[in-house]
Amino acid sequence: GGLFLNSAYIGLYSLAKEINLRISSTINPIITKIIFPVMASHQNNINELRKLYVSTLSIVNAINIPIYIIVLFYSYDIIILFFSKEWLGTLPLLKVLSIWGIFNATGNPIGILLTAKGKSKLALYWNIALFPITVVFVLLGSLVNIQYLAISMSVLFLTTYIPSWYFLVYPVCKLDFLDFFKTLIQPIILSFVAATIS
């Protein structure tokens, strides 16, 4: 985005992204560090591996998603409380990137699943295939404005949700998409309801 947007806008985007990234980068490693050795010990038992992955995903989403929904609904208060009014330009970016944050957080445990199964090359192939698509999304967003860049990144992670299950999760542990989706949609619905009535 820096090729088309000035440094002030990049600063706003970086802060919004950092806030959202900090959530999962604090929570996920604690959970995955505990579960990885257990997954690795069951790498040849596909049923047990599937159960462990679903449990990991359920815990990760149950913790992360409510926090991201709080960011979405209360981003103004977060900026005022932890930063200052000078950073209110971050507000729309923080909201949009909370969606990116949800899908980034829920995608993270795929890495330990692949590593535990000895299929790390799948992640490499996925990242190589995703790179040119990411570049296109970044360029398209940057050509408009900083908010469109944030929207582009959120749309990118949203649209790769199903392909990531199809190409990475299902081949390794045979997890049905409905069970995969449940771990995401249930905490989203509950968090939205709680945020709406609070």
C-alpha positions as CSV (number, residue, x, y, z in Angstrom):
1,G,0.0,0.0,0.0
2,G,3.0,2.4,0.5
3,L,3.4,2.8,-3.2
4,F,0.2,4.7,-3.6
5,L,-0.6,6.1,-0.1
6,N,1.3,8.6,2.0
7,S,3.0,7.8,5.2
8,A,0.3,9.3,7.5
9,Y,-2.3,6.9,6.1
10,I,0.1,4.0,6.3
11,G,0.6,4.9,10.0
12,L,-3.1,4.7,10.6
13,Y,-3.4,1.4,8.8
14,S,-0.3,-0.1,10.6
15,L,-1.8,0.8,14.0
16,A,-5.2,-0.7,13.2
17,K,-3.6,-3.9,11.9
18,E,-1.2,-4.1,14.8
19,I,-4.1,-3.8,17.4
20,N,-6.0,-6.6,15.7
21,L,-2.9,-8.8,15.1
22,R,-1.8,-8.4,18.8
23,I,-5.0,-10.2,19.9
24,S,-4.4,-13.5,18.2
25,S,-0.6,-13.3,18.4
26,T,-1.0,-13.2,22.2
27,I,-3.7,-15.9,22.6
28,N,-3.0,-18.4,19.9
29,P,0.6,-19.4,20.7
30,I,-0.4,-20.2,24.3
31,I,-3.0,-22.7,23.0
32,T,-1.0,-24.1,20.1
33,K,2.1,-24.6,22.2
34,I,0.1,-26.9,24.6
35,I,-1.8,-28.8,21.9
36,F,0.9,-29.3,19.3
37,P,2.8,-32.2,21.1
38,V,-0.5,-34.0,21.6
39,M,-1.4,-33.6,17.9
40,A,2.0,-34.8,16.9
41,S,1.6,-37.9,19.0
42,H,-1.6,-38.7,17.2
43,Q,-0.5,-37.9,13.6
44,N,-1.3,-41.5,12.5
45,N,-4.7,-41.5,14.1
46,I,-6.8,-39.4,11.8
47,N,-9.9,-39.5,14.0
48,E,-8.1,-38.4,17.1
49,L,-6.2,-35.7,15.1
50,R,-9.5,-34.4,13.8
51,K,-11.0,-34.2,17.3
52,L,-7.9,-32.4,18.6
53,Y,-8.0,-29.9,15.7
54,V,-11.7,-29.2,16.2
55,S,-11.1,-28.7,20.0
56,T,-8.2,-26.3,19.3
57,L,-10.2,-24.4,16.7
58,S,-13.2,-24.1,19.0
59,I,-11.0,-22.8,21.9
60,V,-9.1,-20.3,19.7
61,N,-12.4,-19.0,18.2
62,A,-14.2,-18.9,21.5
63,I,-11.5,-16.7,23.0
64,N,-10.5,-14.6,20.0
65,I,-13.9,-13.8,18.3
66,P,-15.6,-12.1,21.3
67,I,-12.5,-9.8,21.6
68,Y,-12.7,-9.0,17.9
69,I,-16.4,-8.3,18.1
70,I,-15.6,-5.9,21.0
71,V,-13.1,-4.2,18.8
72,L,-15.7,-3.9,16.1
73,F,-18.4,-2.5,18.3
74,Y,-16.3,-0.4,20.7
75,S,-13.3,0.7,18.5
76,Y,-14.0,4.4,19.4
77,D,-13.6,3.7,23.2
78,I,-10.5,1.6,22.6
79,I,-8.8,4.3,20.7
80,I,-9.7,7.0,23.3
81,L,-8.8,4.7,26.2
82,F,-5.4,3.4,24.9
83,F,-4.3,6.1,22.5
84,S,-5.8,9.6,22.0
85,K,-8.2,11.6,19.8
86,E,-5.3,12.2,17.4
87,W,-5.7,8.5,16.3
88,L,-9.4,8.6,15.6
89,G,-8.6,8.4,11.9
90,T,-7.9,4.8,12.7
91,L,-11.5,4.1,13.6
92,P,-12.9,2.8,10.3
93,L,-9.7,0.8,9.7
94,L,-9.9,-0.8,13.1
95,K,-13.5,-1.8,12.5
96,V,-12.8,-3.3,9.1
97,L,-9.6,-5.1,10.1
98,S,-11.4,-6.7,13.0
99,I,-13.0,-8.9,10.3
100,W,-9.6,-9.6,8.9
101,G,-8.5,-10.4,12.5
102,I,-11.2,-13.0,13.0
103,F,-10.2,-14.9,9.8
104,N,-6.5,-14.6,10.5
105,A,-7.0,-16.0,14.0
106,T,-9.1,-18.9,12.9
107,G,-6.7,-19.8,10.1
108,N,-3.7,-19.9,12.4
109,P,-4.3,-23.4,13.9
110,I,-4.1,-24.9,10.4
111,G,-0.3,-24.4,10.7
112,I,0.1,-26.7,13.7
113,L,-2.3,-29.3,12.1
114,L,-0.1,-29.5,9.0
115,T,3.1,-29.5,11.0
116,A,1.8,-32.2,13.4
117,K,0.9,-34.4,10.4
118,G,4.2,-33.8,8.7
119,K,2.5,-31.9,5.9
120,S,4.3,-28.5,6.2
121,K,4.9,-28.4,2.4
122,L,1.1,-27.9,1.9
123,A,1.4,-24.6,3.8
124,L,4.3,-23.6,1.6
125,Y,2.4,-24.4,-1.6
126,W,-0.6,-22.5,-0.2
127,N,1.4,-19.4,0.6
128,I,3.1,-19.5,-2.8
129,A,-0.3,-19.8,-4.6
130,L,-1.8,-17.0,-2.3
131,F,1.1,-14.5,-2.9
132,P,0.1,-13.2,-6.3
133,I,-3.6,-13.0,-5.3
134,T,-2.6,-11.0,-2.2
135,V,-0.5,-8.6,-4.3
136,V,-3.5,-8.0,-6.6
137,F,-5.8,-7.3,-3.6
138,V,-3.3,-4.9,-2.0
139,L,-2.7,-3.1,-5.3
140,L,-6.4,-2.7,-6.0
141,G,-7.1,-1.4,-2.5
142,S,-4.2,0.9,-2.5
143,L,-5.3,2.5,-5.8
144,V,-8.4,3.8,-4.1
145,N,-7.7,4.7,-0.5
146,I,-6.5,3.3,2.8
147,Q,-10.0,2.1,3.8
148,Y,-10.3,0.1,0.6
149,L,-7.0,-1.4,1.4
150,A,-8.3,-2.6,4.7
151,I,-11.5,-3.9,3.0
152,S,-9.4,-5.7,0.4
153,M,-7.4,-7.5,3.0
154,S,-10.6,-8.5,4.9
155,V,-12.3,-9.7,1.7
156,L,-9.2,-11.7,0.8
157,F,-9.1,-13.6,4.1
158,L,-12.9,-14.1,3.9
159,T,-12.8,-15.5,0.3
160,T,-9.9,-17.9,1.2
161,Y,-11.7,-19.4,4.2
162,I,-13.4,-22.2,2.2
163,P,-10.4,-22.9,-0.1
164,S,-8.2,-23.2,3.0
165,W,-10.5,-25.9,4.4
166,Y,-10.6,-27.7,1.0
167,F,-6.9,-27.7,0.2
168,L,-5.4,-27.8,3.7
169,V,-7.7,-29.1,6.4
170,Y,-9.8,-31.7,4.7
171,P,-7.0,-33.6,3.0
172,V,-5.1,-33.9,6.4
173,C,-7.9,-34.8,8.9
174,K,-11.1,-35.3,6.8
175,L,-13.0,-32.7,8.8
176,D,-16.4,-31.9,7.2
177,F,-16.9,-28.3,6.2
178,L,-20.0,-28.0,8.4
179,D,-18.1,-28.9,11.5
180,F,-15.3,-26.6,10.5
181,F,-17.8,-23.8,9.9
182,K,-19.5,-24.3,13.2
183,T,-16.4,-23.5,15.2
184,L,-16.5,-20.0,13.5
185,I,-20.1,-19.1,13.2
186,Q,-21.3,-20.1,16.7
187,P,-19.0,-17.7,18.6
188,I,-19.7,-15.0,16.0
189,I,-23.4,-15.2,16.5
190,L,-23.1,-15.3,20.3
191,S,-20.7,-12.4,20.4
192,F,-22.9,-10.3,18.1
193,V,-25.9,-10.9,20.2
194,A,-24.0,-10.1,23.4
195,A,-22.5,-6.9,22.0
196,T,-25.9,-5.8,20.6
197,I,-27.8,-6.2,23.8
198,S,-25.1,-4.9,26.1
